[in-house]
């Protein structure tokens, strides 16, 4: 392999920290409010429904109920409506537990990112907010039924699927989506039976975003460094038996286009790099320039004596492969397992946003026993009544207003695509909430009373669906914390929905 395209790095460069202890707090009941006919004063009681309890859903609810500091309209310099003092918000969630990607997507060794759960909990305990888990919108209740019951509906259900590789051999045992792998070690119920075989020496991750680096870090971090995190015990048991020593992180473009952020490289900018000749960084935006400089520095600087000795003795290593695109997953001799991946060598064409990777005609085979695809998430259509763009994987919208469906809104990844970090989603969700409040103030939403959850509760009951409240979640939360205390973990996540329901007496 050409030295100009890769660089090894020792697992210990990854940042590690310990999560703080958590506990449960008594929940508050929701206070019933009356109805008003007009939305021209502050005496109204709009009923609003949010679908999805991840960051997008909770930030949307937070802004509707409370709102941050005063914001001015960028066009008129007039104050934008920040919240509604009497609005009621119901949050519907398909899982039995709240918090979405914060619980099921954030790496267990990054507990500080999960602190946002404290803010979401405050929102859920508001007298004007209610959480309804174990309700699958589109199956248990339709979007038209929600629109009949509420003055406005906001779809914030995120990106529940992954982009397919669409190459031969993708179906072989040993090929997984990074999304499913992350769900497995983070306790997502639908992925609890994943059972990845980690008996191989080498793993290949396709994609160079933050998720790819999270997965590589979990694969190579010694299990004893994960024992005090909220990683599931089942995943920890498999990782203790892992034989994976080498991880390649493959990208079709170069170091200037990597999708991960500086933070994942470590507190001192340590991390993987690439020795690439002739890069001109003068016109590169400052954050991207800084990231690329860090990559190049670690690739070109000669390590000191102590660092060289440490790298030489390292039992685990990982590296970045640039300018490579997956072409075919190679099977073992008996055709029953992945044995490698064929990569097309690429080069870049175009400049700026138009830069794209094109194949040169050369290929190389990389032996491995595990392939993890991390080339992106995508949203699914939720209901036949809701427009959906399958190519972009989003709900067509203008500033969060769903096109041609008055009173229907969207926020988060299903609005803009699976890009950005939690703070990006916060800003995006606040903007959707502002648009909704503007429409409310302008009289563009139904003015008469709507039944809200009372109508939906009756529908769900008639269909044998038993929603989980936020106080129910707090009972499950207390159980998880209790189970984790015995081993010094912040919690031991419940994985089986049926067990959760039994614990709640259902």
Beta strands, then each sheet from edge to edge (+ up, - down):
strand 1: 8-10
strand 2: 47-51
strand 3: 88-92
strand 4: 129-132
strand 5: 152-155
strand 6: 161-162
strand 7: 175-177
strand 8: 202-206
strand 9: 246-250
strand 10: 317-321
strand 11: 324-331
strand 12: 338-349
strand 13: 356-367
strand 14: 370-373
strand 15: 377-378
strand 16: 397-398
strand 17: 401-402
strand 18: 408-410
sheet 1: 1+ 10- 9- 8- 14- 7-
sheet 2: 4+ 3+ 2+ 5+ 18+
sheet 3: 6+ 15-
sheet 4: 11+ 12- 13+
sheet 5: 16+ 17-
end
